[in-house]
Amino acid sequence: MNKRKTGTAYEIIAAEYLKKQGMQILEMNYMASRGEIDIIGKQSEMLIFIEVKYRKNASYGHPWEAISIEKQRKICYAAKQYIFMKQWKKQIRFDVVSICGNDIFWFPNAFEGKI
């Protein structure tokens, strides 16, 4: 399985997991001019931008450790475009879903976005 197909497969797993936790999935693979957001969800009145990371195991570190400051900036830039497009005026947050082997870890408010 190539890298994009693997990523998509685990993004679907993450979305299903989040749905079971009560999140409404609004978008998957939202593309902006300078960034991409794996999943955009909503819970109550909170708009949530979610980055999904997968690794077969933790021998090279946990998946969530691979989200660099530059990646966070790109996610924030894409989020800013989405917020503008949708005219969203309520709260937002940035989450991470980390999948390591068969274990799923959800980190609400994983990083502070500069919007």
Summary of the structure (lengths in Angstrom):
residues: 115
radius of gyration: 13.5
end to end distance: 35.5
largest distance: 42.4
contacts: 335
relative contact order: 0.20
helix: 35%
strand: 40%
